Amino acid sequence: MTPSIGFIGAGNMGRPFVRALLDNGFTVTVHDHDPGCERWVRSQGAHWAATPAAAAEGAALLITCLPLPRHVRETMLGHGGALAALGSGAVWIDTSTTDYHNTLDIARLAGQRGVMSLEAPVSNLSHMGVDFNNVCFYVGGEQAACDIARPVLDAMGQNTLHVGAIGHGQSVKLLTNLLFYGATLAWGELLLVAQNQGLDLRWLWNVAKESRADCFVVDQVTPMLLDGSYDHSCTLEITVKDMALTVALADELDVELRLGRWIETRYRQAGKRYPAHANHLKVVALMETENQRRLLIDGFTAPSPYGADRTYRHPGTFVIDARGRRKPSLPERFRYPLSHPACGRYAQCLLEVMAWINHNLRQEALQLGRAMGLEPSLLEQVVSRSCGASWVDDHRDHYRPNLALLRDLPELMGSLHLPMLHQLNLATVVDPVRHAS
């Protein structure tokens, strides 16, 4: 007999999870703060609950999937909250990216009622992989609770990694987000440099995917910069929150996180300029505005339902790489010849810089993980199974920067305002002796 599940949060991430649970034969009762979700919930065959408590009533497992830490706390402990309705022996699974101190506090109160608690933040293994169960859960909490929850988590995702106690799951998620958000800022600026040098950005996207610069952002986020949609899958508010949590964790662990702190500053600046529910890639629009330019390509639409063409549907076939990671296949119209008359050294330099940035971001992320006490082998597995995956990480034992190409970047940057690239201190790498003197 399959356990009954309460589910709270029917947003972009929550809805695919609910569908996956129903498809796997679970009985699911759903609550969302927006009563307009009731129609969708019932149309899927799930039960609707008017309050968090009603969703938790009689549930063997309760899953929360919410945007911000305060939403989790209000849902669990507030008026009509879910915790009071959970019975002894139930398991609460929070898939939100949140402050782990908040989770520990709720878990302490849950334990007094005989309820077990897990944090299980999610990383998409391809862009919005949640739509086709292509996600990884980083589970923190007791092994006994994880064993109970594993069939449910496996129904919703591709990988479930038990990474330790509560706090470790959130730390892992934050360090993978650092890789993703840092790459987003850097690649946006490098695309602007490429545009300024006359390179075809669609061509560069295709070349970059086959180069040392390749990473999750380069491969799967670029199109939503080029079509001007800035990616409808996630709000700016969430990314600002994530980076604030990352810096708070670094402060707690006494980790320098030099690039990470700058990344947090840029996201915070974007959060002040644009509405909270603006699309998360508006952080790149901040750089575009500062330079009075757009990366937008007229007539181009991203191969994603979260891009400018919201009616786009993936073809239903997947590409699987040597490490078993999968992503949707691309229609032929998105393929471009890999030769270009104007590529030359400009493109080589920009791609090498992106690889070097991925390397530096990886070093900071691993430093954060080590400070949390995570084993190196687990950290390597986590990065490889996340939105922070990159060519550099896949070739971590052999990667060496091409200093001759890195030296060309300052000249290519010209007078453009590129704050992320200016943070790189290239002089210390390409000419360390002169810099030291």
N, C-alpha and C positions, 0 to 999 in steps of 0.2 A: 504494500500500500504506500503510495507516494505521500509525503508530508504536505500539509496545507501551508501556504506561504502568504504572508502579508507583505505588501510592497508599497512603499511611500516615495513618490516622486516620478511623475510620468512626463519627463522632459525629453530632450534629444537623446540622452543616454538611457533613461529609464524605460522608454517605450520599447526599444528593441529587446531589452532584457525581459520585459513582461511577455512579449511575443515568443521568445525562446523558451521560457518556462512553460507557457501554454502548449507549445509544440511538443514539449517533452512530457506532457501528461500531468503536469502539476496543476493543482487547484490554486488560483491566485486571487486574492482580494486586494484591490488597489485604492489608495487615497492620493489625491493631489490637492494642493491649496487652491488650485483653480477649478471650480466646479464645472467649468466648460469641458474638462477632460472626461467627465462621466460618459458622455456619448461614445467617445473613442474606446474607453475601457470596456464598455458593454458590447461594443461591436466586435471586439476581439474574443469575446467569450469569457472574460474575467468578471469578477464581482466588483461592484463599486462600494466604497466605504466613505461615509460623509465626514469622518474624523480619523485622525491617526489611531485613536484607541479602537475604533471599529475595525480598522485594518488589522490590528494586532490581536484582536479577540479570537482565541482558539487557534492561533497560528503556531506551528512548530518552529518556524523560522520567520523572522521579520527582516526585510531588506530595506534600507534607506538609501536613496540616491538623490542627493540634494546639493544645491550650489555652494552654500556658505556655511561656516561653522555654526552661526547663530540659528540657521534653519534647522540643523540637526538637533541642537539643544531644545529649541522650541517644540519640535515634533516629538521628541522623546519625553521631555519633562514638563512641558507647558500644559495649559488648560486643555483637557481632552487628549493628553499626551499618550503615546503608545506604550511606554514602559509599564504604567500602572495596569495595563490590560494583558500583559504577557504573563503566562503561567510559568511555574517552576519547571526547569528542564528545557525551556525554549532557548533558541539561539538568535541573537541580534547580530546582523551583518551590516556594517556601514560601508558602502562603496564610494562614499563621497571623499573628495580630497579636502581634508580639514585639519584643524589643530589637534595633534594627538593628545594634548593635555585635556582637551574637551572630551575626547573619546574615553580617556582613562577615568575621568570623573563620572561620566555616565555609566561606564562599565562597573565602577565601584558600587554605584547605587543599584545597578542591575544585579550584581552578585548578591546583594542583600535579599533579593527576591528569588534567588536560585536561577537567574537568567544568565547564560553564558554570552560573552561578547567577542566579536571579531571586527577588526578593521580590514577592509579589502578594497583599497583604492585601485582604480582601473587605468591601464594604459592601452590605447588603441595600437594594434600591431600594423595596421594600415589606416589611411585616413577614414575616420568613422567606421573602423572595423567592427564596432558594436553592431552595425546593421547586419552583419553576417557572421556573428560569433567569433570575430577575429580580434580578441582582446586577451590581456593577461591580468590576472588578479594578484596583487601582492598582499598576502594575508599575514596579519599580525594578531597574535592571540594564542590561547592554549591549544595544544595539538588535538585534544579530545574534541573541542568545538570545531576545529578545522576538519576533522574526520567526518563529523556529522554534516557539515556544510558542503563538503567537497562535491557530492553529486549535483547539488544545486548550482554551485559555481561552475562546474564543468558543463552544465547545460547551457550556461550563458556565455561561456568563453572558450578559448583554445588552450590556455595555460593557467594553472593555479599554482603559485609558488608560495609555500609557507616560509616566511623570511624571519620569523622570530616572535618576540613579544609585541604587544600593542605599542606603537611608536615606530617600530621598524618598518612596517608597511607604509606608513605615511612618509617616512624618511626616504624610502626607496622611490616612492612616487614623486616626491619633490626633486630628487636628484635627476630623475629622468626628464621631468619638466624643465629643469635648468638647461639640459641639453637641447630640448626642443625650442624653448623660448629664445635662448641665445643664438641658435642657428637661424631662427626667424629674423631676428634683428640684423645679423651679419649678412645673410643672403639678400635681404631686401636692399641693403646698402650696396652690395656688390652688383646686384642687378642694375642699380642706378648708375654705377660706374660704367658698366657694360653698355647701357643705353647711351650714355654720354660719349662713348667711344664708337658709336655707330653699329654695335653688334645687334643682330637679330635675336631677341630674347627667347623666342620660341625655339630657335636653333640651339641657343645656349642651354636651355632647359634639357633638351635631348642629349647634348654632349655631356653636360654635367652628370647626368644619371649614369653615364658609362665611364666616369672618371674617379679620381681620388676624392673629389669634392662630394661624392654622392652621400646622401643621408636622407632621413625621413622627410625633412623639410624641403630639400632640393627636389626630391622625387615627387612628392605628393601635395605639397603646399604651393609650389610655384604657380600652378595654373590659376589659383584663386587670387594671386597678386596681379596676374596678367589680365584677368577679365574684370578686375575692379570690384569684385564681390566682397573681398576680404573675409570670406569663409563664414557661412551662416551656421556652422556646426557648434560654435562656442562663443560666449559673450566676452567682451573685454573685461567686465567685472570679475569674471572667474580667473582670468590670467593675472590680473592685478593682485587678487587675493592669493593666488598660488605663489607668486614671487615674494610677496610680503611674508608668507609662511616660510619660504626657503631662507630668506635673510634672518628671520627670527630663529630658525633652527641653527643657522651658522653662528649667530650670536650666543646661543645657548651652549654650543659645542666648542666655542672659541676657535672657529675656522675663519680664515681671512676672507675667502671668496671674493677676490678682487673683481673679476669679470661679473660674477653673479650679482654683486651689489650695484654695478652699473646697469645691468639688465633690469633689475628691480626699479631703479630710478627712471629708466625710459618707460617702463610699463606704467609706473605711477604718473608720469607726465602725460602719457596718452589717456589715462583714466580721468585726469582733470580736464582734458581738452574735449573728450568725446563722451556721449551718454554711456551710462553703465551697461546698457544692453546693446551697445554697438558691437559689430562683429570683431572678433579678437585680433584680426590682422590689421585693425586700425592703428596698431602700434607702428606699422610700416607707413601708413598714411601720414603719421606725424612727421616722419622723415621726408616724405614726398612734399608735404606742405612747406617745410623749412627750406626746401630747395626749389619750390615753385615748379615742380615736375610731377608727372604721373607715369607709372609703369604700365598703365592700361594700354592694351593693343586693341584697336577698333576691330570689331567683328569676331574676336576670339572669345570662346566660352570654355570654362573648365570642364573636364570629364568627371563631373561630380554633381549630385543633386543638391550639394551645399554651395555651389558656385552661382554664377549669374543665371544659368539655365536651371531653374528648380525642377523642371520636368525631366531632366536627364536621368537615365537609369543605367546602372552598370550592366554589362553584357551577360553576366552570370557565369563567366569563366575566370580563372585565376592564373596568375603567374607565381610559381613557387621557386624560391632561390635555393642555393646549396645548403643553407642552414634551416630549411623547412619553413621560412617565412613566406606568407602569401599576400598577394594584393590583386585587385581586380585588373583584368586585361584591358588594354586600351584599344579603341577602334583605330583603324588604319589611318584615319584623317589626322590623328594626333602624332603621327610619326613624321620626322623631318630628316632629310639627308644629313649625315654627320660630317660632310665636308662643307667648307664655307670659305669664300674667297677672302674674307676680311678677318679671319680668326686670328692667325698668327700668334704672336707672343702675348697680346692683350688677354685673350681668353685663357691661355695657359697660366698667366699670372693670377687671374681672378679665381680660377679653379684651385690653384695651389694655396692661395690665401684661405679659401673656404676649408680646405682640408686641414690647414694649420689651426684655424679657429676651432674646428671640431675636435682636434687634438687637445687644445687648451681647455675647452669646455669639459672634455672627458676627464682631464686631470683634476679640475675643480670638483666635478661631481663625485669622483672616486675619493677625493680627500674628505668630502662630506660624509660619504658612506663609511669610510674607515673610522672617522671620529665617532660615528654612531655604534661602532663595534661590529659591523657586518664583515663577514668573511670575504676575502678577495675573489674566491671562486663563485660565490653567490652574486657579488657585484657584477662580475663579468657576465653571468647568466642573465641578470636583470637588465643590464644595458642592451644586451643583444635582443632581448624580448621586450622592446619598448619603443616609444615614439622618439627615443634618442639614438636609435641604431644608426650606424654610419659605416662607410668604407674604412675609415680610420680605425674604428673599434674592431671591425672584422679582421683587420691586418695590424693589430696593435703591436705585435712582436716585431714587425718589420718596417713600420712607418718611420720615415726620416724626412724632414722638410727639405724642399728644394730652395736653398737660400738665394740662388741666383734669380729665381723667379720672384721670390718675395720682395727682393730689392726694388722691383719695378712698380710696386703698388703706390708709393707716395706720388710719383709722377702722374699716374693714371687718375688718382683722386682729384688732382687739380684744386679748384676752389670750392668743390662741393662740400656741403656740411654733412659729415659722416661721423657722428659721435662714437658709434660702436667701433668702427675701424680705427679711429684715433686712439682708442683705449688699448690697442694691441701692443704699443711700444715696440714696433718692429725693429727699431735701431738696436735694441738689446739682443736681438736674435741674429740679424744679418751682419752686424758689425760690433760684436760685443767688446772687443779690445778698445776700439775708439770710444765707445760709449762709456766704458769704465774709466778711461783717462779724462 
